[in-house]
Amino acid sequence: MVIKNDGKLQKIEQTLWKTADKLRNNMDAAEYKHVVLGLIFLKYISDSFEELRGILTERMRNPEDELYWEGASADDIAQELEDRDHYLAANVFWVPPEARWQSIQNQAKQPDIGKTIDSAMLVIEKENPRLKGILNKEYGRERMKHVRLGELIDLIATIGFSDKEHRAKDVLGHVYEYFLGQFASAEGKKGGEFYTPKSIVNLIVELLQPYKGRVFDPAMGSGGFFVSSERFIEEHGGRLGDLSLYGQELNPTTWRLAAMNMSIRGLDFNFGKEPADSFHNDQHTACR
């Protein structure tokens, strides 16, 4: 299912962008996008974790459910809910207590909030191998002192990724793409280094018709072609499992953006073990 960008979602996107843009002070959009999108990603995986946690709690208390735990106390259930296998089995990222959004937001106004976020990103990567080397862990650096991180956290806290009207991944995907486009506009010509207008991407995908097989993008930027390919398959009744995604990107921060973009959508991908130049260090020669 692919949702339409209805008026409600569009208003959310516009409000978020206007507020977030005001908070960047003198930081360039090229650098600030990683700050914002990293926090949006953290909010999403935390919301997804808490949503599944709530579902598991209800099931454990429901006598008609296979997970029902007869005679279990609230403490017993709380302890069981910390078993990471429940979340991995549901393809939900495991988020340790210290990295959960509420814990981060409770410390938002502390002077060392940047280091707190970095620690959260590190422990999330450690607990979820798929995310290794992907997340932004530079919130505690000296230059970040000029970013109003506390206010930015409070702003992102208003995004509800467990919105019953839409699938959480779809809402996140729309917000993520909208912000990429807005940052590209804010960067001017430099935006072309990591962002191709959606209309051009969609046209190329329609011409290629990627129903199945391998899709390789040697200069993938933030992964827009892969996202559009996913939509093409869903709109034409295909199966996402029939498509293999391969890509390369030389810019390290953009390479991480692309990996995050795929991770939030639950797509399998191979972007090589590190950022690389497709002309001089092709990491997918054996795959093509």
DOLUM-921346 format. One record per residue: x, y, z of N, C-alpha, C, CB in turn. Coordinates in pm, whole numbers, padded with zeros to 5 digits, always signed. Atoms other than C-alpha are relative to their C-alpha. Glycine has a CB too. Layout:
XYZXYZXYZXYZ ...
This chain:
+00084-00119+00000+00000+00000+00000+00088+00125+00000-00095+00000+00122 -00070-00128+00005+00125+00347-00089-00100+00109+00030+00068+00022-00138 +00096-00102-00039-00043+00639+00081+00020+00127-00082+00010+00031+00148 -00009-00128+00067-00121+00968-00084+00041+00106+00101-00135+00037-00066 -00043-00107-00089+00032+01281+00057-00117+00095+00021+00124+00076-00058 +00122-00077-00021-00298+01415+00190+00029+00131+00071-00102-00082+00079 -00017-00132-00058-00358+01760+00336+00058-00003+00140-00129+00070+00003 -00049+00009-00138-00295+01651+00694+00150-00026+00004-00073-00109+00076 -00141+00034+00003+00041+01494+00616+00082+00114-00058+00022-00127-00081 -00070-00111+00062+00142+01784+00394+00019+00115+00100-00075+00050-00124 -00010-00107-00100+00068+02031+00674+00104-00035+00106-00138+00024+00067 -00100+00045-00098+00275+01823+00916+00139+00024-00054-00020-00148+00035 -00132-00016+00062+00568+01824+00674+00042+00147-00003-00001-00057-00142 -00032-00142+00012+00552+02199+00614+00030+00064+00135-00115+00073-00068 -00020-00055-00134+00521+02283+00983+00134-00046+00057-00115-00041+00093 -00126+00054-00050+00811+02055+01074+00118+00069-00067+00006-00151-00024 -00113-00059+00071+01034+02199+00805+00023+00145+00044-00024-00005-00151 -00014-00141-00037+00964+02564+00890+00062+00016+00138-00135+00070-00005 -00052-00010-00137+01032+02507+01258+00144-00049+00007-00088-00080+00096 -00135+00057-00003+01338+02287+01207+00100+00094-00066+00002-00136-00068 -00090-00090+00071+01488+02534+00960+00037+00121+00086-00064+00047-00131 -00028-00113-00088+01459+02815+01215+00103-00036+00107-00128+00049+00065 -00087+00043-00109+01656+02608+01466+00144-00024-00042-00054-00125+00061 -00136+00034+00042+01964+02558+01252+00099+00115+00015-00001-00046-00142 -00088-00115-00022+02102+02907+01320+00095+00016-00118+00080-00017+00130 -00097-00026+00107+02426+02944+01121+00056-00127-00064+00113+00082+00054 -00051+00125+00057+02477+02578+01031-00050-00018-00142-00041-00122+00087 +00037+00023+00139+02479+02498+00659-00101-00113-00011+00124-00032-00084 +00102+00103+00021+02185+02296+00531+00064-00135-00032-00096+00041-00113 -00067+00124+00038+02429+02039+00390+00039-00083+00121+00123+00030-00084 -00038+00069-00124+02543+01954+00742-00120-00022+00090+00107+00079+00074 +00115+00006-00091+02219+02021+00925-00095-00114-00034-00075+00131-00003 +00094+00107+00038+02022+01764+00725+00031-00130+00072+00004-00023-00151 -00037+00123-00069+02219+01484+00891-00041+00004+00147+00149-00024-00012 +00043-00017-00139+02137+01625+01234-00149-00031+00012+00029+00144+00049 +00146+00016-00005+01763+01640+01165-00044-00141-00036-00068+00100-00093 +00045+00131+00046+01723+01317+00970+00045-00112+00093+00053-00026-00141 -00044+00099-00098+01926+01124+01227-00094-00008+00118+00140+00032+00047 +00093-00003-00113+01691+01234+01504-00138-00054-00041-00013+00142+00054 +00127+00053+00049+01384+01158+01291+00006-00152-00006-00034+00059-00140 -00017+00145+00005+01519+00808+01236-00006-00060+00140+00134-00036-00068 +00001+00047-00138+01579+00765+01609-00142+00000+00058+00092+00086+00087 +00138-00009-00048+01223+00878+01684-00084-00113-00061-00062+00138-00034 +00078+00103+00068+01081+00635+01430+00025-00139+00060+00033-00002-00149 -00027+00136-00049+01260+00322+01553-00044-00014+00145+00149-00034-00013 +00047+00005-00139+01174+00413+01913-00152-00014+00005+00044+00127+00076 +00146+00011+00006+00806+00463+01826-00043-00141-00042-00057+00103-00098 +00032+00135+00048+00800+00131+01638+00021-00102+00111+00085-00036-00123 -00030+00089-00112+00959-00041+01936-00110+00008+00106+00137+00036+00062 +00101-00018-00104+00710+00107+02184-00137-00051-00045-00009+00148+00039 +00128+00048+00050+00415+00023+01960-00008-00153+00011-00020+00044-00146 -00001+00145-00011+00515-00344+01942-00001-00042+00146+00122-00059-00072 -00002+00030-00143+00584-00342+02315-00143+00003+00056+00090+00102+00077 +00138-00010-00045+00225-00230+02375-00084-00118-00049-00062+00131-00048 +00073+00113+00056+00090-00500+02144+00033-00129+00074+00033-00015-00150 -00043+00119-00073+00295-00769+02320-00059-00003+00140+00152-00007+00008 +00057-00008-00135+00170-00648+02659-00145-00046-00002+00010+00144+00055 +00141+00038+00011-00192-00683+02549-00014-00150-00027-00069+00080-00111 +00009+00143+00033-00128-01030+02407+00032-00087+00122+00095-00034-00115 -00038+00077-00119+00037-01152+02726-00109+00002+00107+00129+00055+00058 +00108-00011-00098-00269-01042+02922-00133-00054-00054-00017+00144+00042 +00123+00048+00065-00523-01189+02679-00007-00153+00008-00006+00047-00148 +00010+00146-00017-00636-01543+02780-00019-00075-00131-00115-00032+00092 +00026+00066+00127-00728-01617+02419+00120+00006-00096-00120+00062-00066 -00119-00014+00086-00383-01533+02281+00105-00104+00038+00059+00143+00012 -00103+00101-00025-00100-01781+02243+00113+00050+00089+00058-00048-00131 -00103-00056-00087+00132-01544+02430-00048+00024+00143+00050+00131-00059 +00058-00023-00133-00098-01533+02733+00086-00065+00109-00145-00056+00007 -00084+00046-00110+00098-01566+03055-00084-00003+00127+00126+00093+00018 +00090+00013-00115-00132-01696+03323+00075+00016+00131-00071-00137-00004 -00059-00021-00132-00054-01573+03672+00120+00092+00002+00038-00130+00057 -00118-00088+00005+00220-01339+03553-00030+00134+00064+00046+00019-00145 +00014-00131-00061+00271-01024+03755+00042+00107-00100+00083+00011+00129 -00040-00111+00087+00325-00681+03603+00152+00002-00016-00049+00135+00057 -00147+00004+00007+00697-00717+03687+00047-00112-00092+00060-00018+00141 -00036+00111+00087+00711-01056+03512-00013+00040-00147-00089-00123+00029 +00024-00042+00138+00562-00910+03196+00100+00107-00043-00144+00053-00016 -00097-00106+00032+00786-00603+03211+00137-00058-00029+00009+00101+00116 -00130+00064+00024+01091-00826+03233+00001-00075-00133+00034-00097+00115 +00010+00074+00125+00971-01044+02945+00005+00094-00120-00128-00083-00003 +00003-00097+00109+00918-00734+02731+00138+00054-00034-00091+00114+00036 -00137-00041+00027+01292-00667+02755+00079-00107-00074+00070+00036+00129 -00065+00105+00079+01365-00986+02561+00005+00046-00146-00076-00137+00013 -00017-00057+00134+01505-00855+02232-00052-00092-00111+00147+00029-00024 +00045+00093+00103+01401-01171+02045-00143+00028-00046+00010-00143+00051 +00138-00033+00037+01036-01059+02051-00001+00103-00114-00078+00055+00122 -00002-00111+00095+01130-00751+01849+00070-00040-00130+00070+00121+00061 -00071+00045+00119+01377-00911+01612-00088-00092-00084+00130-00071+00038 +00090+00090+00071+01119-01177+01524-00105+00076-00081-00067-00094+00097 +00099-00083+00069+00881-00898+01421+00065+00101-00094-00087+00074+00102 -00075-00090+00087+01153-00722+01218-00005+00144+00049-00054-00008-00143 -00002-00132-00063+01153-00430+01461+00136+00018+00069-00118+00017+00103 -00130-00024-00062+01482-00274+01571-00012-00003+00152+00059+00134-00046 -00004+00003-00145+01572-00347+01933+00062+00131+00051+00081-00125+00051 -00048-00127-00053+01610-00020+02124+00022-00014+00150-00101+00115-00031 -00029+00011-00143+01786-00041+02463-00063+00115+00078+00152-00004+00024 +00067-00102-00081+01630+00158+02752+00060+00140-00010+00000-00042+00142 -00064-00131-00001+01887+00438+02746-00009+00072-00135+00146-00015+00039 +00009-00060+00134+01831+00496+02372-00142+00027-00043+00067-00090-00101 +00139-00022+00038+01452+00514+02376-00033+00148+00003-00095-00077+00095 +00026-00141+00021+01301+00843+02270-00036+00074+00128-00109+00016-00100 +00042-00069-00122+01141+00926+02604+00119+00031+00089-00101-00083+00076 -00121-00022-00079+01477+00888+02776+00080+00117-00057+00087-00128+00005 -00072-00110+00066+01638+01120+02519-00071+00132+00027+00011-00026-00152 +00076-00125-00017+01360+01377+02546+00006+00050+00144-00146-00020-00042 -00009-00041-00141+01379+01377+02926+00130+00075+00030-00010-00123+00091 -00130-00064-00020+01740+01495+02892+00027+00110-00102+00111-00104-00006 -00018-00092+00113+01682+01733+02600+00061+00133+00039-00131+00024-00065 -00048-00132-00041+01762+02046+02799+00134-00004+00074-00102+00067+00087 -00129+00013-00067+02083+01911+02953+00113+00048-00092+00024-00146+00044 -00108-00053+00084+02408+02073+02831+00077-00107-00077+00097+00077+00086 -00073+00106+00068+02554+01736+02733-00093-00090-00082+00076-00084+00100 +00097+00080+00074+02251+01620+02531+00061-00057-00128-00122+00084-00034 -00064+00050+00122+02470+01585+02220+00072-00132+00025+00099+00104-00053 -00070+00123-00035+02686+01322+02391-00098-00112+00034+00096+00023+00117 +00103+00099-00032+02372+01149+02517-00056-00063-00127-00113+00065+00082 +00051+00051+00128+02243+01119+02160+00104-00090-00065-00037+00117-00094 -00106+00082+00058+02579+00988+02038+00005-00138+00066+00136+00070+00013 -00003+00127-00073+02575+00721+02309-00118-00088-00040-00002+00024+00152 +00120+00074+00041+02220+00623+02208+00021-00061-00138-00124+00092+00001 -00024+00049+00135+02322+00590+01843+00099-00117+00001+00052+00114-00091 -00101+00106-00008+02624+00378+01935-00060-00131+00050+00114+00043+00092 +00056+00122-00058+02427+00133+02148-00104-00062-00094-00063+00030+00137 +00097+00052+00097+02155+00102+01881+00074-00075-00111-00085+00116-00059 -00079+00069+00103+02418+00015+01619+00056-00131+00053+00114+00089-00048 -00056+00121-00060+02573-00237+01856-00104-00111+00010+00056+00032+00138 +00107+00099-00019+02240-00410+01919-00068-00041-00130-00103+00055+00095 +00065+00028+00129+02129-00402+01553+00105+00003-00111-00113+00104-00030 -00109+00006+00099+02405-00520+01314-00033+00063-00134+00038-00141-00022 +00038-00058+00129+02205-00401+01010+00029+00150-00006-00148-00024-00026 -00020-00146-00005+02264-00043+01126+00146+00039+00025-00088+00060+00109 -00140-00029-00031+02639-00072+01186+00059+00100-00099+00082-00129-00002 -00066-00102+00081+02820+00237+01060-00093+00094-00074+00087-00065-00098 +00097-00080+00074+02499+00402+00939-00039+00128+00072-00124-00082-00026 +00058-00112-00072+02385+00637+01215+00099+00114+00026-00055-00048+00131 -00080-00119-00027+02511+00990+01273+00037+00002+00148-00077+00130-00038 -00047+00000-00139+02724+00999+01589+00093+00120+00025+00074-00133+00033 -00081-00121-00014+02852+01357+01580-00076+00112+00071+00047+00049-00137 +00081-00100-00070+02594+01533+01798+00076+00065+00116-00128-00064+00052 -00073-00054-00114+02843+01584+02079+00123+00081-00036+00042-00111+00089 -00119-00075+00041+03109+01762+01871-00014+00149+00030+00025-00021-00150 -00004-00141-00040+03211+02118+01948-00091+00088-00084+00142+00051-00008 +00078-00087+00088+03040+02274+01645-00150-00016+00023+00032-00029-00145 +00142+00023-00023+02707+02126+01754-00055+00084+00115-00024-00147+00027 +00046-00083-00111+02693+02361+02052-00086+00116-00048+00120+00054+00078 +00078-00110+00055+02540+02621+01822-00138-00045-00049+00077+00067-00113 +00129+00053+00043+02250+02391+01730-00091-00016+00121+00018-00136-00073 +00095+00008-00112+01942+02412+01950-00061-00140+00004-00112+00109-00014 +00040+00140+00002+01923+02038+01997-00124-00029+00085+00114-00086+00047 +00114+00023-00089+01679+02050+02288-00131+00036-00065+00017+00080+00127 +00122-00043+00068+01422+02245+02088-00031-00089-00120+00012+00145-00044 +00020+00088+00116+01477+02024+01785-00058-00134+00045+00135-00022-00075 +00053+00126-00054+01413+01712+01995-00147+00015+00035+00080-00044+00125 +00140-00023-00036+01091+01861+02131-00088+00012-00125-00013+00127+00085 +00074-00013+00126+00983+01943+01774-00026-00138-00061+00076+00090-00099 +00012+00133+00061+01050+01593+01641-00089-00090+00085+00138-00064-00020 +00086+00079-00089+00868+01452+01944-00147+00012-00039+00018+00045+00145 +00140-00018+00040+00546+01588+01790-00041-00090-00117-00024+00145-00038 +00031+00090+00111+00572+01343+01498-00042-00135+00057+00122-00017-00096 +00047+00129-00049+00363+01036+01572+00013-00107-00107-00145+00010+00046 -00019+00104+00099+00493+00737+01381-00082-00126+00027+00146-00037-00008 +00093+00111-00021+00223+00511+01522-00141+00046-00035+00006-00052+00148 +00127-00056+00046-00052+00714+01352-00086-00109-00063+00025+00115-00102 +00086+00108+00048-00344+00476+01295-00053+00025-00142-00117-00019+00095 +00052-00029+00133-00448+00655+00974+00090-00055-00110-00017+00149-00018 -00097+00042+00101-00133+00554+00792+00098-00098+00062+00073+00121-00059 -00108+00084-00048+00139+00295+00815+00115+00090+00043+00046-00102-00108 -00108-00082-00052+00424+00435+01023+00113+00018-00102+00055-00061+00127 -00109-00009+00096+00681+00353+00753-00034+00096-00112+00033-00136-00056 +00040-00091+00107+00481+00544+00494+00008+00145+00046-00141-00033-00047 -00007-00136-00054+00450+00850+00716+00146+00044+00008-00067+00008+00140 -00142-00032-00012+00822+00840+00791+00062+00022-00137+00074-00111+00075 -00056-00013+00134+00904+00787+00425-00033+00133-00064-00050-00111-00086 +00040-00129+00056+00706+01094+00323+00076+00116+00066-00150+00020+00017 -00071-00106-00073+00860+01313+00595+00146+00002-00041-00014-00019+00152 -00141+00012+00036+01207+01185+00511+00027+00058-00138+00044-00148+00005 -00018-00050+00137+01171+01253+00139-00024+00151-00009-00095-00072-00095 +00031-00143+00002+01013+01593+00198+00119+00081+00052-00127+00030+00084 -00114-00071-00057+01305+01699+00416+00120-00005-00094+00036-00060+00135 -00111+00008+00096+01559+01573+00161-00018+00104-00111+00009-00141-00060 +00028-00097+00105+01390+01785-00105+00019+00143+00047-00140-00017-00051 -00013-00135-00055+01375+02092+00118+00147+00035+00027-00081+00012+00129 -00142-00026-00022+01740+02057+00215+00072+00024-00132+00065-00117+00076 -00061-00020+00132+01833+02026-00152-00026+00142-00049-00056-00102-00101 +00034-00137+00039+01652+02355-00219+00081+00100+00080-00150+00026+00018 -00074-00092-00087+01824+02520+00077+00148+00004-00037-00017-00041+00146 -00141+00006+00036+02164+02404-00047+00027+00062-00137+00048-00143+00001 -00020-00054+00134+02108+02535-00400+00062-00102-00091+00086+00124+00005 -00061+00089+00098+02328+02383-00668+00064-00122+00065+00103+00075-00081 -00064+00113-00066+02507+02164-00414-00097-00113+00025+00063+00044+00130 +00099+00103-00027+02181+01978-00356-00001-00109-00105-00137+00061+00010 -00004+00099+00105+02227+01805-00688+00097-00114+00027+00035+00065-00128 -00096+00104-00034+02511+01609-00531-00066-00117+00071+00109+00057+00086 +00061+00111-00075+02269+01405-00325-00148-00016-00027+00021+00021+00147 +00145+00006+00019+01917+01472-00451-00039+00027-00144-00070+00100+00092 +00055-00017+00135+01747+01424-00788-00149+00024+00014+00030-00125-00091 +00144-00029-00012+01399+01578-00828-00086-00124-00021-00041+00107-00101 +00085+00119+00001+01125+01323-00769-00062-00026-00137-00110+00014+00103 +00064+00018+00131+00961+01386-01108+00092-00069-00099-00044+00136-00056 -00097+00063+00090+01280+01287-01292+00022-00145+00039+00133+00076+00002 -00018+00136-00050+01332+00982-01072-00117-00090-00043+00014+00000+00154 +00118+00079+00035+00976+00862-01130-00006-00031-00149-00127+00073+00043 +00002+00020+00144+01006+00909-01506+00097-00111-00041+00034+00131-00073 -00102+00100+00034+01324+00702-01526-00046-00140+00044+00135+00035+00066 +00048+00129-00051+01173+00425-01312-00113-00055-00087-00046+00013+00145 +00109+00043+00087+00860+00415-01529+00055-00055-00132-00096+00118-00027 -00061+00047+00124+01083+00371-01834+00071-00134+00019+00098+00103-00054 -00074+00123-00028+01292+00098-01672-00091-00116+00038+00099+00024+00111 +00096+00102-00044+00991-00090-01528+00068-00113+00080-00073-00059-00121 -00074+00100-00080+01183-00272-01251-00091-00096+00076+00091+00070+00098 +00089+00096-00064+00940-00557-01183+00077-00101+00086-00083-00074-00105 -00080+00098-00073+01214-00799-01074+00144+00006-00049-00058-00144-00016 -00140+00001+00039+01585-00866-01092+00083+00092+00087+00014+00039-00145 -00093-00083-00074+01870-00640-00989-00008+00144-00047+00142-00052-00014 -00006-00143+00031+01869-00263-00971+00131+00052+00057-00125+00078+00059 -00129-00052-00044+02211-00102-00957+00010+00148-00033+00116-00078-00066 -00019-00144+00019+02272+00270-00908+00143+00032+00042-00106+00085+00083 -00141-00024-00030+02644+00361-00931+00027+00132+00070+00079-00006-00126 -00013-00128-00069+02586+00710-00790-00135+00028+00067+00042+00119-00099 +00138+00011-00050+02282+00651-00569-00048+00117+00084-00013-00123+00079 +00043-00110-00085+02282+00966-00358-00070-00054+00123-00094+00095-00077 +00073+00043-00118+02019+00919-00088-00094-00117-00027-00078+00115+00056 +00077+00120+00030+01855+00623-00264-00137+00023-00059-00014-00078+00122 +00131-00033+00055+01563+00794-00436-00048-00096-00107+00002+00137-00055 +00040+00092+00105+01566+00556-00733-00050-00133+00058+00117-00025-00095 +00044+00125-00063+01532+00256-00502-00138+00015+00062+00101-00044+00106 +00131-00026-00061+01239+00413-00317-00108+00003-00107+00002+00134+00078 +00095-00008+00110+01065+00489-00646-00024-00138-00061+00049+00097-00107 +00015+00137+00052+01129+00130-00763-00091-00081+00091+00138-00069-00012 +00088+00068-00096+00963+00003-00446-00145+00036-00027+00039+00037+00145 +00136-00045+00025+00656+00211-00519-00054-00057-00132-00006+00154-00003 +00041+00053+00130+00649+00097-00882-00048-00144+00014+00117+00009-00103 +00036+00141-00019+00640-00268-00776-00132-00013+00074+00111-00073+00077 +00123+00009-00079+00367-00213-00515-00121+00044-00081+00012+00085+00127 +00112-00052+00079+00151-00012-00756-00038-00094-00114+00035+00136-00056 +00027+00090+00111+00178-00285-01022-00018-00145+00047+00113+00008-00103 +00030+00133-00052+00107-00578-00793+00116-00097+00005-00106-00060-00079 -00117+00088-00005+00462-00714-00785+00040-00034+00143+00116+00064-00071 -00051+00037-00132+00663-00859-00496+00135+00066+00022+00011-00155+00015 -00126-00069-00029+00939-00658-00330+00116-00098+00008-00011+00078+00131 -00105+00100-00011+01131-00980-00271+00061-00040-00133-00053-00121+00068 -00051+00033+00133+01178-01016-00647+00105+00100-00048-00114-00006-00098 -00092-00106+00042+01400-00707-00658+00119+00007+00097-00073+00137-00007 -00122-00013-00080+01761-00685-00536+00059+00138-00023+00103-00112-00036 -00048-00138+00009+01901-00340-00460+00150+00007+00025-00075+00089+00099 -00143-00019-00012+02267-00258-00519+00032+00146-00031+00079-00096-00095 -00034-00138+00026+02424+00084-00499+00135+00038+00055-00104+00090+00058 -00125-00057-00050+02736+00289-00443-00013+00151+00009+00120-00040-00091 -00001-00145-00018+02800+00640-00324+00134+00038+00063-00119+00047+00090 -00132-00039-00046+03130+00819-00272-00005+00083+00128+00071+00078-00108 +00010-00087-00117+03015+01076-00016-00042-00081+00123-00101+00116-00026 +00030+00085-00116+03023+00905+00329-00132+00034+00069+00112+00011+00101 +00123-00037-00070+02740+01105+00486-00124-00030-00085+00002+00149+00037 +00111+00032+00089+02516+01062+00181-00020-00151-00009+00024+00058-00140 +00006+00146-00001+02599+00689+00177-00080-00047+00122+00144-00062+00001 +00074+00037-00121+02468+00669+00534-00147+00039-00011+00064+00068+00124 +00139-00041+00021+02156+00865+00440-00076-00104-00081-00006+00137-00070 +00065+00099+00085+02079+00611+00169-00029-00128+00078+00087-00031-00123 +00019+00121-00079+02127+00320+00407-00114+00017+00100+00129-00038+00073 +00110-00029-00091+01894+00484+00659-00132+00000-00075+00021+00134+00071 +00120-00009+00083+01643+00549+00382-00055-00140-00030+00030+00074-00130 +00044+00138+00027+01634+00176+00301-00044-00070+00129+00113-00080-00068 +00029+00066-00127+01634+00066+00665-00138+00035+00052+00106+00036+00103 +00130-00039-00054+01326+00267+00758-00114-00062-00080-00013+00152-00001 +00103+00061+00084+01140+00097+00472+00004-00153+00005+00015+00048-00144 -00009+00145-00012+01249-00253+00563+00048-00068-00127-00132-00056+00039 -00047+00056+00127+01420-00305+00225+00138-00062+00016+00004+00109-00109 -00132+00062+00002+01712-00542+00173+00086+00072-00103-00009-00152-00032 -00086-00075+00092+02008-00369+00013+00146-00039+00021-00018+00150+00020 -00144+00020-00007+02378-00400-00060+00065+00123-00060+00044-00131-00074 -00064-00123+00045+02560-00069-00079+00151-00008+00015-00054+00120+00077 -00142+00017-00019+02904-00217-00034+00037+00019+00146+00078+00098-00086 -00041-00009-00140+03100-00229+00289+00040+00140+00041+00114-00094+00024 -00041-00137-00031+03197+00138+00262-00031+00090-00119+00151+00007+00036 +00019-00092+00112+03146+00453+00052+00112-00020-00102-00004+00149+00049 -00103+00028+00101+03327+00414-00281-00033+00065-00132+00016-00150-00019 +00011-00055+00135+03386+00554-00628-00025-00116-00097+00128+00081-00040 +00037+00111+00089+03210+00329-00881+00100-00020-00115-00139+00023-00057 -00093+00010+00113+03472+00405-01150+00135-00058+00042+00020+00137-00062 -00134+00043-00044+03776+00318-00936-00002-00104+00112+00080+00119+00044 +00007+00098-00109+03649+00091-00659-00138-00063+00002+00032+00068+00138 +00133+00061+00013+03344-00100-00780-00010-00121+00093-00026-00043-00147 +00014+00106-00099+03233-00319-00489-00105-00105-00039-00035+00059+00133 +00107+00091+00039+02961-00498-00684+00029-00071-00133-00130+00076-00011 -00035+00061+00130+03151-00636-00986-00050-00143-00010+00152+00004-00020 +00038+00140+00002+03074-00994-00889-00152-00018-00001+00060-00072+00119 +00147+00009-00011+02703-00914-00849-00069+00033-00130-00051+00091+00108 +00068-00050+00121+02638-00778-01197+00038-00082-00122+00035+00146-00023 
